[in-house]
Amino acid sequence: MNSNKIKAFLDFIDECKNMHDLAFENMKKEDARLQDLLHAIEFETKTKERSKLCTKLHKSRIERREYKNAVELTEDIVNFFQEPQHKKTLDQMRQLLGKVRKVEKYHNDRVYNRKIEI
């Protein structure tokens, strides 16, 4: 059905926005963790503890890279649909989805009533 294809596209756009926002927030958390770990390493006097902190730093940087990659993958799509003319098109597509669903429901539910007895 056409409505399924329109819905899939709209869901994709929503998913991109959600993924972008979540990844961006997580990237900011990892930036804060970086500062905390760097300060902890700076002030740690024990070599073994400093080594553990460096391992945490390494893992944090890997996670941040994954979040940054997700942001980069979705950023152009999100930015595109934040522009006023494209946002308007997206809103119109949501309205179109409702109209198409209404027509599809009509087609599924319609019944022919005889005009005369045959």
C-alpha positions in Angstrom: 0.0 0.0 0.0 1.1 3.5 -0.7 0.5 4.7 2.9 3.1 2.1 4.1 5.7 3.6 1.9 5.0 7.1 3.0 4.9 6.0 6.6 8.3 4.2 6.2 9.8 7.4 4.9 8.4 9.5 7.7 9.5 7.0 10.2 13.0 7.1 8.7 13.2 10.8 9.1 11.9 10.6 12.7 14.4 7.9 13.5 17.3 10.0 12.1 16.2 12.9 14.2 16.0 10.8 17.4 19.3 9.0 16.7 21.0 12.4 16.0 19.7 13.9 19.2 20.6 10.9 21.3 24.1 10.5 19.8 24.8 14.2 20.2 23.8 14.1 23.9 26.0 11.0 24.5 28.9 12.6 22.6 28.6 15.6 25.0 28.6 13.2 28.0 31.8 11.6 26.7 33.4 15.0 26.3 32.6 15.7 30.0 34.0 12.2 30.9 37.2 13.1 28.9 37.8 16.2 31.1 37.1 14.2 34.3 39.5 11.4 33.2 42.2 13.8 32.1 42.1 15.6 35.5 42.1 12.2 37.3 45.1 11.1 35.4 46.9 14.4 36.0 46.4 14.2 39.8 46.9 10.4 40.2 50.2 9.5 41.8 50.0 5.7 41.6 51.2 4.3 38.2 48.8 1.3 38.3 45.8 3.5 39.0 46.8 5.9 36.3 47.0 3.0 33.9 43.5 2.0 34.7 42.3 5.6 34.1 44.1 5.6 30.8 42.2 2.4 29.8 38.9 4.1 30.7 40.0 7.1 28.7 40.7 4.8 25.7 37.2 3.2 26.0 35.6 6.6 26.3 37.2 7.9 23.2 36.1 4.8 21.2 32.5 5.3 22.4 32.6 9.0 21.6 33.8 8.1 18.1 30.8 5.9 17.6 28.5 8.6 18.8 30.2 11.2 16.5 29.9 8.8 13.5 26.1 8.5 14.2 25.8 12.3 14.4 27.7 12.7 11.1 25.5 10.1 9.4 22.3 11.8 10.4 23.3 15.4 10.5 22.7 16.3 6.9 19.2 14.7 6.9 18.2 16.4 10.1 19.5 19.8 8.9 17.8 19.4 5.6 14.4 18.9 7.2 14.9 21.7 9.7 15.0 24.3 6.8 11.6 26.0 6.7 10.6 25.0 3.2 11.6 21.3 3.8 9.9 21.3 7.2 6.8 22.5 5.5 7.1 19.7 3.0 7.5 17.1 5.8 4.4 18.5 7.5 2.5 18.2 4.2 3.7 14.6 3.8 2.2 13.8 7.2 -1.1 15.3 6.1 -0.8 13.4 2.8 -0.3 10.1 4.8 -3.7 10.7 6.5 -5.4 11.4 3.2 -3.9 8.3 1.6 -4.9 6.1 4.5 -8.4 7.5 4.3 -8.7 6.6 0.6 -7.2 3.1 1.3 -9.7 2.5 4.0 -12.5 3.6 1.8 -11.3 1.2 -0.9 -11.0 -1.7 1.5 -14.5 -1.1 3.1 -16.5 -0.2 0.0 -19.3 -2.4 -1.1 -21.4 -2.2 -4.3 -25.1 -1.8 -3.7 -27.3 -3.0 -6.6 -29.5 -0.4 -8.2 -32.0 -2.9 -9.6 -32.9 -6.5 -9.1 -31.2 -8.7 -11.7 
